[in-house]
Amino acid sequence: MAKIDNEVSEKLSHNHPLFLNSNDNSESILISLQLRGPENYSVWSRAMRIAILGQNKLGFIDTTCKRGNYGPNLVDLWERCNVIVLSWIMNCVSPELLNGIIYSSNVSAVWNDLKERLNLIVAPVPGRDCEKLREFVVFMEILKLLQFLMGLNESYEQARSQLLMMIPSPSVNKAYSIIMERESQREITHTSVPIENLDVTAFVSARGGFHQKPRKIFNIICDYCNYKGHTRENCFKLNGYLADFKHKKKGSTFPTTNFAGNTGGARTNTGLLMHTTGSQDLFFSS
């Protein structure tokens, strides 16, 4: 004969199955998944068992915590725990299924009734039902995949079409992994800086690279030498030629001087005076 537990309720430890804390009430919703029918009973029952076990009340649905196991001091507390666990189940089922369990008083009877009505997957008979069971499992995997893909927003339309055309169909976990990989690539693309936006000229100038000569503009005429392509401010005949100017006639020499308006500079090892104008470094003979 089983031992009757008749401990005083005030002395129950927190590990006792009848112990109730402040969060154990009839309004609690243990899981966000709602039982709709046979299509999601397997997942729902597994999630509910885990949640109820976390509350230390699993004995109320697997009949290990029976009313007859407790004496007069704990019977009322057992009744209270029973209806609280029953309310947890009622809070996680659809309104259509709620009508069939709301008048029940024993939570273990409600749990077993839901299992009998909604758990339609039975053990296969060897050699006869194995093939049908495999087909059903494949069908359920495809159904889960479709539910996952249909829940994506319009920005994943291309990825969704590609996943639907894959043969064989990927699992939900594989599809989720592919979607996350696409999302990571999209974030990298959006945060990268296009190469055409980089100021290469400024970068090379800052690093002491090549010195770009002024571009000629042929729609202007110098009012000093009457040649096209420059103005009086840049006229070599007026301001002097650069030290590295290439003359058309061999042996010809021209005086070199600073451009007007440029003052100061630094003397180099070759005896040339270096002046900086804007982003260009110009060398002139001293």
N, C-alpha and C positions, 0 to 999 in steps of 0.2 A: 504493500500500500504506500502511495506517495506521501511524502511528508507535507503537512499543511503549514503554509507560511502565515502566521498570525501576528506578525510584527506590528508595532504601533506605527502609524503612517508618519508621524513626526520624526521618527528615528531612522527612516529609510536612507540608505546611502545613494549617492548620485548614480551608481552603477546598477541599482535595482530597476527592474523593468517597469515598476509602477511609479517610479520617481518622475515628477513633473517639474520642469523649470519654467521660467517666465515666458519662454518662447513657445512652449507647448500649449497651443490653444486651437480652437476649432476654425479660426479664420486663416491659419497659415496655409500657404500654397507651396508645397515642397518642390515641385518641378514645374517648368513652363510648358511642358508638352501635355496636350490634352488628348485623352483617349477618344478616338472617333469610331473605331470598329476593328474588324480583323486586320485591316491593312497596316495598322500601327500598334497592335496590341503587344507584340513581342518586344518592341523597343520601349513602349510605355511601362510594361510590367517590370522590365529589368531596371529602368530608371526609378520606379516607385520603390522597389525592393531596396535599392541602394539608399534612397532618401530615408525610408522608414528605419532601416538598419542604423543609419547615422543618428536617429533619434532614440535608439535603443528600444524600439517598439516592434521589432520584427516578429517576436513571439505571438503577437496578436493576430497575424495573418497566416502563420504556419502552424497554429494550434499548439505551440509549446507553452504558451502562457494562457492557460485555461482558467475559467472562473473558479472551478472546483479546487484549484491548487492553493486557494487563499482562505483564511479564516474570517470570522466576523469583523475583525478590525480593518481588513483590507478589501472587503467585498465592494463597498461603495467606491473606493478609489479605483478598483479594477473596472467598474462600470464607467467611471468617468474617463479613464484611459481608453476604453473600448470605443466610446462615441467620438473621442477626439481623433483617433486613428481612422474611424469611419468617415469623419468629416474631411480628413486629408484626401481620402480617395474621392469623395464626392466633389471636392474642389478641382479635381484634375480629370473629370470626364465631361463629355459633351452633354448638352441638355437632353438629347434623345435617349442617351443611356441612363441619365439621372433618374428618370421616372421608374426604372426597374429596380433601383436599389434604395430609394429614399425611405421606403417603409421597412427596411430591414433593420434589425437591432444588433446583429452579431457581425463584426467586421470580417472574421474568417469565413463565414458563410457567403458574404458578398464577394470576397476575393475569389473563392472557389467557383462561384456562379459565373463571374466574368471570364474566368479561365475556361470553363466548359463551353461557354457560348462563343467566345471570340478567338480562342487559340485553336485555329483550324489546321495547323501543321501537325500531323501525326507521324509516328515512326514508320518508315517504309517497310513493306514486306519484301524480303530479299528475292531478287530475280523478277519482280513484277512491277513495283512502284518506284524503283531507284531512278529510272530514266525520267519519269514524270516529276519526281522531286527535284532533279537537277534542272529540268526545264523551268520549274516554278521558282527555284532560287535565282536563275538567270533573269527571269522576268522581274522579280523583286529588285534585283540590282539595277536593271534598266529603269524601272519605275523610280527608284531613288535618285538615279542620275538625272532623269527628266525633271523631277521636283527641284533638284539643286540648280539646274541650268535655267529653268523658268523663273527662278527667284532672282536671277542676275538682272541688273539694269541694262539700258539700251547701249551703253558704252562697251559692253562685252558681246555685242551681236556677232562680230566676226569670229571671236574665239568660241562662242557657243555653236556656231555653224560648223566650225572645224572639228569640234569635239563630237558633234552628232554624226559626222561622216567617218569617224575613225572606226576601223574594223580590226579586231573586235572592239566593242564598246569599252571605254575605260571605266574603272571603278570610280566611285564618288571621291575617294581619297586622291586618286590619280588626277581626276579632273580639277580638284581643288588645288593640287600642286601646280598644274599647268597654268591655271588662272593666276595664282600668286606670282609665278615666274613672269608672266606677261605684265602684271602690274608693276613688278620691280623694274622691268625694262622700260616701261612707260615713264616711270618716275626719273630714271637715269636720263632718258631722252629729253624730258622737259627741263631738267636742271643743268644740262650741258650747255656750254657757250659755243655758238657756231664760229667756225674758223674765219669766216668772212668778216665777222665783227671785230676781229683783233686788229689793232693798229700796229702793223708790222714795221712801218717806217719809223714810228716813234720808238718802238722797241730796239731796232737796230741802231738808231741814233743814240739812244741812251746807253747802249752797250759799246759805243765807240766804233760802230761799223762804218759802212761806206758813206761817202759824202756826195749827195746828189746835187748836180749842177742846176742852176735855174733854167726852167723850160723857156724856150723862145716862143714869143707870141708875135705872129707875123702880121697881125692887123694893126700894129702900132709902129710909128716911125720916130727915130731919135731926131730931135730938132738941132743937134750939134753936128753929127756926121751924116745925117740923112739916110742912114741904113735902117732896114726893117728888123724887127724882132727884139728891140730893147728901147729903153728910154734914156734920158740924159743921166739919171742916177746910176745906171749900169753901163754906161758907155766906156769902153776900154780906152778909146783915144783921148777922152777927157779926163778920166780918173786913173789911167794906167792899167797895164796888163798884169794878169796873174803870173806868179813865178813859174807855174807849170804850163803856161800857154804854149801851144804848138803852132809855130809859124809856118806859113805856106812856103815861104822862100827860105832855103837853107842859108844859114849864116846871118839871117836878119835878127836884129835885136830891137827890143822896144823897152822903154822905161817902165819899171813896175813900181807902183805906188799903192797906197791904201785907198779903199773906197771912201768917198766923202761921208763924213759923219761917223766913221768908226774910229774910236780912240782906245788906247790901252791894248795890252796883249801880253804874250809871253814869248820869250826868245827860245828857239829850239836849238838842238845840238848842231844843226846844219847852218845856223846863222840866219834862219828865216824867222820872221815875226808872225805869230799866229794870232788871228783875230777871230772872235766868235760873233756871228750874225745870225740870230734866230736859232734854227736847228742845224746850221751848216758851219763847219770849221774851215776857215779860209787861211791859206798860208801866203804871206807876202814877203818879199825881200826887204831887209832893213836898210 
